[in-house]
């Protein structure tokens, strides 16, 4: 892919779940090597959009291209990392045992395990059983498993829910370090104070894209000092 090509391109995506229209023909592009925040209240369609991007959501119509291929394509399995809202690791295994297991699943060499542990700063808990870790530490184990394949695109569904401010800050620092190294990140959140930590923003409400742009662009567009106020102005205007 050219560096100018978007990492994700969505055209007229329509998704229904349980008979309800969740995403009504939305279109957007997400640029490469940046941290893009997918912001919106609970129930706005963020998780459904993420599932469509990683290729695990049945869509009614539209196109979702990821890294130049249709979402869910076999060739994307090692190029896309996905962290779900609930930590998807084995609680009866240690941190290292979990990572060695998932490394074999994705075909990653053993040295990636130590690399991933270092990236999420879990060096002091490598032999600890995951079930005894705090919620924030489990989230970091899940992130480490998503990093094992050195994905070009990392999709994170509300990764900071329930974390204390220090852990949230550390995770966001990690996200920006990964972006600086060339990884594209899509991070969903319903916490508006995380919006300023993103390079780009997608504001979603009731399945509709309210606005896109950098935090400064959205503030300038609405003459608002606070991003939450900017979101309210844009939501009411949509």
DONUFI-246141 format. One record per residue (C-alpha): x negated, y, z negated. Coordinates in steps of 0.5 Angstrom, whole numbers, padded with zeros to 4 digits, always signed. Example, Ala and Ser with C-alpha at 12.3 -4.5 7.8 and 13.67 -1.06 7.14 Angstrom:
BEGIN
-0025-0009-0016/-0027-0002-0014/
//
This chain:
BEGIN
+0000+0000+0000/-0002+0007+0001/-0003+0011-0005/+0002+0016-0002/+0007+0011-0002/+0012+0010-0008/+0011+0004-0012/+0019+0003-0013/+0024+0006-0007/+0031+0005-0009/+0037+0006-0003/+0044+0006-0005/+0044+0001-0010/+0050-0001-0013/+0051-0006-0019/+0057-0009-0022/+0057-0013-0029/+0064-0016-0031/+0068-0012-0026/+0065-0006-0028/+0061-0001-0024/+0055+0000-0027/+0050+0003-0022/+0054+0007-0017/+0050+0007-0010/+0044+0011-0013/+0037+0012-0010/+0031+0014-0012/+0023+0014-0012/+0018+0013-0017/+0011+0015-0016/+0004+0010-0017/-0001+0011-0023/+0004+0015-0027/+0008+0014-0033/+0015+0015-0031/+0021+0016-0037/+0028+0013-0035/+0032+0017-0040/+0039+0016-0042/+0044+0015-0048/+0045+0007-0050/+0050+0004-0044/+0048+0009-0039/+0045+0003-0034/+0038+0004-0036/+0037-0004-0037/+0041-0006-0031/+0037-0001-0027/+0030-0004-0030/+0033-0011-0029/+0034-0010-0021/+0027-0007-0021/+0024-0013-0023/+0029-0018-0019/+0033-0021-0024/+0040-0017-0023/+0045-0019-0018/+0046-0013-0014/+0053-0012-0010/+0049-0008-0005/+0043-0003-0003/+0036-0004-0003/+0030-0004-0008/+0023-0005-0006/+0017-0006-0011/+0010-0005-0009/+0012-0005-0001/+0016-0012-0002/+0024-0013-0004/+0025-0014-0011/+0024-0021-0014/+0020-0023-0008/+0015-0029-0010/+0009-0025-0008/+0011-0020-0014/+0011-0025-0020/+0003-0023-0021/+0004-0016-0019/+0009-0014-0024/+0009-0014-0032/+0016-0014-0035/+0017-0013-0043/+0024-0014-0045/+0027-0010-0051/+0027-0016-0055/+0020-0019-0056/+0019-0025-0052/+0014-0029-0055/+0014-0035-0060/+0014-0034-0067/+0011-0040-0069/+0005-0039-0065/-0001-0034-0067/-0002-0028-0063/-0008-0032-0059/-0004-0038-0058/+0002-0034-0055/-0003-0030-0050/-0007-0037-0048/+0000-0040-0047/+0002-0034-0043/-0004-0033-0039/-0004-0040-0037/+0003-0039-0034/+0001-0033-0030/-0006-0036-0028/-0010-0031-0032/-0017-0033-0034/-0018-0034-0041/-0022-0027-0042/-0016-0023-0040/-0013-0026-0047/-0019-0022-0051/-0018-0016-0046/-0011-0016-0047/-0011-0016-0055/-0016-0010-0055/-0012-0006-0051/-0006-0007-0056/-0011-0006-0062/-0009-0013-0065/-0016-0015-0066/-0015-0016-0074/-0008-0020-0073/-0011-0025-0067/-0010-0031-0072/-0004-0029-0075/+0003-0033-0074/+0007-0028-0070/+0013-0029-0074/+0010-0026-0080/+0008-0020-0076/+0012-0013-0077/+0017-0011-0071/+0012-0006-0068/+0006-0011-0068/+0011-0016-0065/+0012-0011-0060/+0005-0010-0058/+0004-0018-0057/+0010-0017-0052/+0006-0012-0049/+0000-0016-0049/+0003-0022-0045/+0006-0017-0040/-0002-0014-0039/-0005-0021-0038/-0004-0021-0030/-0007-0014-0030/+0000-0012-0026/+0000-0006-0022/+0007-0004-0024/+0009-0005-0032/+0016-0004-0033/+0018-0003-0041/+0025-0003-0043/+0025+0001-0050/+0019-0001-0052/+0018+0003-0058/+0025+0002-0061/+0024+0001-0069/+0017+0003-0069/+0014+0008-0074/+0012+0015-0071/+0004+0012-0071/+0006+0006-0067/+0010+0010-0062/+0004+0015-0061/-0001+0009-0061/+0003+0006-0055/+0004+0012-0051/-0003+0013-0051/-0004+0006-0049/+0001+0007-0043/-0003+0014-0041/-0010+0010-0041/-0007+0004-0037/-0004+0010-0032/-0011+0013-0031/-0013+0006-0029/-0008+0006-0024/-0003+0002-0027/+0004+0005-0025/+0009+0005-0031/+0017+0005-0032/+0019+0006-0039/+0026+0007-0041/+0028+0010-0048/+0034+0013-0051/+0030+0018-0055/+0029+0025-0052/+0023+0027-0056/+0019+0021-0052/+0021+0025-0045/+0015+0030-0046/+0010+0024-0047/+0012+0022-0039/+0009+0025-0033/+0016+0024-0029/+0023+0023-0032/+0029+0020-0029/+0035+0022-0033/+0041+0017-0033/+0048+0018-0035/+0054+0013-0034/+0050+0010-0029/+0049+0016-0025/+0042+0020-0024/+0043+0027-0027/+0036+0029-0025/+0029+0027-0024/+0022+0031-0024/+0017+0033-0029/+0018+0035-0036/+0016+0042-0034/+0020+0042-0028/+0027+0040-0032/+0025+0046-0037/+0024+0051-0031/+0030+0049-0027/+0035+0050-0033/+0031+0055-0037/+0031+0051-0043/+0025+0050-0048/+0028+0044-0051/+0028+0038-0046/+0035+0035-0050/+0038+0042-0048/+0035+0041-0041/+0039+0034-0041/+0045+0037-0043/+0045+0043-0038/+0044+0038-0033/+0049+0033-0035/+0054+0038-0036/+0053+0040-0029/+0053+0034-0025/
//
